[in-house]
């Protein structure tokens, strides 16, 4: 769900509202892939119960305070790019391909290697401090009534990913992704610019100026110029963040909340699943762990629950139709949402008392409410025809959610009858799966195996061969005589199957 920037949001200061070889190698890859997906299967014993962790592990403000109080990593530890970066990268890749006497490709089983840019403080630490220092003194709302700082929190994927990548290796738990200090060793380059904080907490013109500065800094880098950004990861998790300069970075890997097909948030061809990665919002409610699930089981007397804005724009217009259809139905609770601690408590309490939670489209196809429902043990009923979901190449959402078309949902009596027809055994299975899946949506410090940070890098690792293909192809195609496929020749964002 997007929140429109409110014109009076000046600096939110205390006083201001604001991827072959044949034979044995192929067999090895198949075995590795099978092992990987077995690990991630919901029936795997390793997923028997999620690690909920302490508040210090998953609470954004607590983690941020600890992060900013820790000694900053030395900038001298990363080496400058070599004079001929492309030659250095080519030599590194050939060493990996031909270095094994047995002919196997070590890179197929090794960790994803990420080079983290050390950007000037104004793009990173300064923005984090601005958020922290203004959080408690600011009560600004966006034009749709959402608390500005809460919106930053629910889109804070940039913080969680960066904080884990730059942490001392002795403190990290993830082994499938490592930070490298030499650019020629990198598979991927991470751009740690806090696009959402700058959008919401800076004046409009100041924000645009900072976007232009960040754009110039990144596009001046030799690694960017070599690949035109194809191997660069940019967090643009709020639909409006980095919007004024997006056209210059459209070949990069974007970390997104969803893919809007209406053109309201992303231009046609800017975002698509082969290139980009969908990440979950940061949940707004507390995790209902195994103990909580057991305690609330007998109290889930509400059939269907929804609390939020009852009227939205674009695809969210379905909400008002659903309200008309469901408002008088027995066992259904539909409430207008409110901001702040009271709103959070009411939403959390309602979800923990309900079997199903309604998740219609908002201004964008997705909303944080879906992930609130998942961590609350409330089975999501998704009515959003254009929705794309996080990590769907790894997770099977049919095990934890119901998908209903908008046309069916608004038919008189259809949705209530459908929900009442679902037997108790299936409900229990889905509730059990929700408990197993919840770990995939809980950001934490340190980042945990199978958490959202881990799955993000697994999704990106799956794109590597295609990324390298497109980089190499772009380096040898004669532009004047052949058509160079770019983002522009992609069809518009769509969820239909091809």
PyMOL commands that set and color helices and strands:
alter all, ss='L'
color gray80, all
select helices_A, chain A and resi 24-40+45-47+55-58+60-69+75-77+85-98+106-108+121-123+125-135+148-154+157-165+169-171+183-185+195-201+204-219+222-227+243-248+290-299+314-326+340-352+369-375+397-399+406-409+414-420+424-441+452-461+464-476+487-489
alter helices_A, ss='H'
color red, helices_A
select strands_A, chain A and resi 112-116+177-180+188-191+232-235+253-256+277-278+302-308+332-336+354-360+379-383+401-403
alter strands_A, ss='S'
color yellow, strands_A
deselect
rebuild
show_as cartoon
